[in-house]
């Protein structure tokens, strides 16, 4: 089994397998994950803006605060890229007092 450095790497791996013809259920079985989870990861990689994907990947290194939770990514990726970037900037900005 391949080791992953984080959820972002797992998502990219799932997308690569799907692009090679694997089905969602097959990927899920191989990874012992639910099909819905695998499909959500693939959807994020397919639809996320470059800025969102880069931030998600950078968070996996452990040096940054985690703002790209999987549930948030799934929701934000329904938006156009410019709105995704605005939502990311909003999450990264310090809270207003």
C-alpha positions in Angstrom: 0.0 0.0 0.0 1.2 3.5 -0.8 1.8 5.9 2.0 0.4 9.4 1.8 1.7 12.6 3.3 -1.8 13.9 3.9 -5.3 14.1 2.6 -4.2 16.3 -0.4 -1.8 13.7 -1.6 -4.5 11.0 -1.1 -6.9 13.1 -3.2 -4.4 13.5 -6.0 -3.7 9.8 -6.0 -7.5 9.0 -6.1 -7.9 11.3 -9.1 -4.9 9.7 -10.9 -6.5 6.3 -10.4 -9.8 7.6 -11.7 -8.1 9.1 -14.7 -6.5 5.7 -15.4 -10.0 4.2 -15.6 -10.5 3.0 -12.0 -14.0 3.4 -10.7 -14.9 5.2 -7.4 -16.0 1.9 -5.7 -12.7 0.2 -6.8 -10.6 3.0 -5.4 -12.6 3.1 -2.2 -12.2 -0.7 -1.7 -8.4 -0.5 -2.3 -8.0 2.3 0.2 -10.5 1.0 2.7 -12.4 4.3 2.5 -16.0 5.0 1.6 -17.0 5.7 -2.0 -18.5 9.0 -1.0 -15.2 10.1 0.6 -13.2 9.1 -2.4 -15.6 10.9 -4.8 -15.5 14.0 -2.7 -11.7 14.1 -2.7 -11.6 13.6 -6.5 -14.2 16.4 -6.9 -12.1 18.8 -4.8 -9.0 18.1 -7.0 -11.1 18.5 -10.2 -12.8 21.7 -9.1 -10.5 23.6 -6.7 -8.8 26.8 -7.7 -5.0 26.7 -7.9 -4.7 28.9 -4.8 -7.0 26.5 -2.8 -5.1 23.4 -3.9 -1.7 25.0 -3.2 -2.8 26.1 0.3 -4.3 22.6 1.0 -1.0 21.0 -0.1 1.1 23.4 1.9 -0.9 22.7 5.1 0.1 19.0 4.8 3.7 19.9 5.7 2.6 20.9 9.2 3.9 24.4 9.3 0.7 26.2 8.6 -2.6 26.5 10.4 -5.2 24.1 8.9 -8.0 26.1 7.2 -8.7 23.6 4.4 -10.8 21.1 6.2 -12.2 18.5 3.8 -15.9 19.5 4.5 -15.0 23.1 3.7 -13.2 22.1 0.5 -16.1 20.1 -0.7 -18.4 23.1 -0.2 -16.1 25.8 -1.5 -15.4 23.9 -4.7 -19.0 24.4 -5.8 -18.1 28.0 -6.3 -16.3 29.7 -9.3 -12.5 29.9 -8.8 -12.5 33.7 -8.0 -15.1 33.1 -5.2 -13.1 30.1 -3.9 -10.0 32.4 -3.7 -12.1 35.1 -1.9 -13.4 32.5 0.6 -9.8 31.3 1.2 -8.6 34.8 1.8 -11.5 35.3 4.3 -10.6 32.2 6.2 -6.9 33.3 6.3 -7.6 36.8 7.5 -7.4 37.5 11.3 -10.8 37.6 13.0 -12.3 41.0 13.3 -12.9 42.3 16.8 
